Amino acid sequence: MDTPTVVSRLRAAGCVFAEDEADLLVAAATTPAELDALVERRVAGLPLEHLLGWAEFHGLRVTVRPGVFVPRHRTGFLVDVAVSLAPPDPVVLDLCCGSGALGAAFAAARPPRELHAADVEPAAVECARLNLPDAHVHRGDLYDALPSALRGRVDVLLANVPYVPSDAVATMPPEARLHEPLVALDGGADGLDLARRVAAGAPGWLAPGGTLLIESSERQAPVLAEILAEAGLSPRVHSCDEVGATVVTGTAKP
Ligand SMILES: C[S@@+](CC[C@H](N)C(=O)[O-])C[C@H]1O[C@@H](n2cnc3c(N)ncnc32)[C@H](O)[C@@H]1O
């Protein structure tokens, strides 16, 4: 199959960036049969990143395995905010790390003294270990996964937790709804269940002056800022219109 044929098959299936995707699939396939299989699976709705085995995130190529959340372009803004707030030689925690994309991007921009990452999903933990070979990658429910020696020492707590309200999951694009685990998407009734738990636990793990960063929708941001304030953190809302991202930070007392 030549590239124009791949483009027209992808376009007929509704792929918005058919030309770009065709180039990537043609480059990834080592035989015509493999290309045919990749195009078939893409046309059937599998995320491009799961087919390629990687996603581009914040200038990095991050390994993404099937069953692992695909890091979104907009979340690069959370990394930018984190880098801008981080002290020198920070201790960094990527909580709900998925592939570990945020930790990897942060480390590429600002090498940390210590990097920890954690997720509840075995596939995510395995994937994060590939992307974060120099980090400590833990498995478990939020802070339960972490070594107690990390308590009170985290300067930067990256937390892109699930924040889609349960009712809205059904309206997500099939790529996400059918091919990413529900636990990576569903944030409960108002989407902020996980954020509440992360905020409540954060003061025990943050270093003095340390900052928790959580991505949310624009609509959720004022509620999330209140949640962080109730947890004893000083909240601030950051927005980037260019990529459509909202990040709420909560900073511990110095
Ligand atoms: C929206 S995805 C974000 C992944 C990654 N931070 C990123 O931005 O690419 C949320 C992640 O949270 C994880 N997760 C959900 N509930 C969790 C829990 N109770 N404890 C730890 N991780 C959890 C999911 O497995 C998923 O990998």
The ligand as an SDF file (V2000), in Angstrom:
LIG
                    3D

 27 29  0  0  0  0  0  0  0  0999 V2000
   -5.3750   10.7950   33.4820 C   0  0  0  0  0  0  0  0  0  0  0  0
   -4.2320    9.4530   33.6590 S   0  0  0  0  0  0  0  0  0  0  0  0
   -2.7150   10.4100   33.6840 C   0  0  0  0  0  0  0  0  0  0  0  0
   -1.4610    9.6230   33.4980 C   0  0  0  0  0  0  0  0  0  0  0  0
   -0.2260   10.5190   33.4070 C   0  0  0  0  0  0  0  0  0  0  0  0
   -0.0870   11.3260   34.6080 N   0  0  0  0  0  0  0  0  0  0  0  0
   -0.3010   11.4010   32.1810 C   0  0  0  0  0  0  0  0  0  0  0  0
   -0.6440   12.5770   32.2940 O   0  0  0  0  0  0  0  0  0  0  0  0
   -0.0290   10.8920   31.0830 O   0  0  0  0  0  0  0  0  0  0  0  0
   -4.4790    9.0360   35.3610 C   0  0  0  0  0  0  0  0  0  0  0  0
   -3.6400    7.8970   35.9140 C   0  0  0  0  0  0  0  0  0  0  0  0
   -4.0200    7.7300   37.2980 O   0  0  0  0  0  0  0  0  0  0  0  0
   -3.9480    6.3700   37.6320 C   0  0  0  0  0  0  0  0  0  0  0  0
   -4.7710    6.1610   38.8290 N   0  0  0  0  0  0  0  0  0  0  0  0
   -6.1160    6.1890   38.9340 C   0  0  0  0  0  0  0  0  0  0  0  0
   -6.5000    5.9800   40.1980 N   0  0  0  0  0  0  0  0  0  0  0  0
   -5.3670    5.8120   40.9310 C   0  0  0  0  0  0  0  0  0  0  0  0
   -5.1120    5.5640   42.2970 C   0  0  0  0  0  0  0  0  0  0  0  0
   -6.1050    5.4390   43.1890 N   0  0  0  0  0  0  0  0  0  0  0  0
   -3.8210    5.4540   42.7150 N   0  0  0  0  0  0  0  0  0  0  0  0
   -2.8100    5.5810   41.8120 C   0  0  0  0  0  0  0  0  0  0  0  0
   -2.9940    5.8020   40.4910 N   0  0  0  0  0  0  0  0  0  0  0  0
   -4.2600    5.9310   40.0510 C   0  0  0  0  0  0  0  0  0  0  0  0
   -4.4320    5.6620   36.3780 C   0  0  0  0  0  0  0  0  0  0  0  0
   -4.0220    4.3230   36.3490 O   0  0  0  0  0  0  0  0  0  0  0  0
   -3.8090    6.5360   35.2680 C   0  0  0  0  0  0  0  0  0  0  0  0
   -2.5690    6.0230   34.8640 O   0  0  0  0  0  0  0  0  0  0  0  0
  1  2  1  0
  2  3  1  0
  2 10  1  0
  3  4  1  0
  4  5  1  0
  5  6  1  0
  5  7  1  0
  7  8  2  0
  7  9  1  0
 10 11  1  0
 11 12  1  0
 11 26  1  0
 12 13  1  0
 13 14  1  0
 13 24  1  0
 14 15  1  0
 14 23  1  0
 15 16  2  0
 16 17  1  0
 17 18  1  0
 17 23  2  0
 18 19  1  0
 18 20  2  0
 20 21  1  0
 21 22  2  0
 22 23  1  0
 24 25  1  0
 24 26  1  0
 26 27  1  0
M  CHG  2   2   1   9  -1
M  END
$$$$
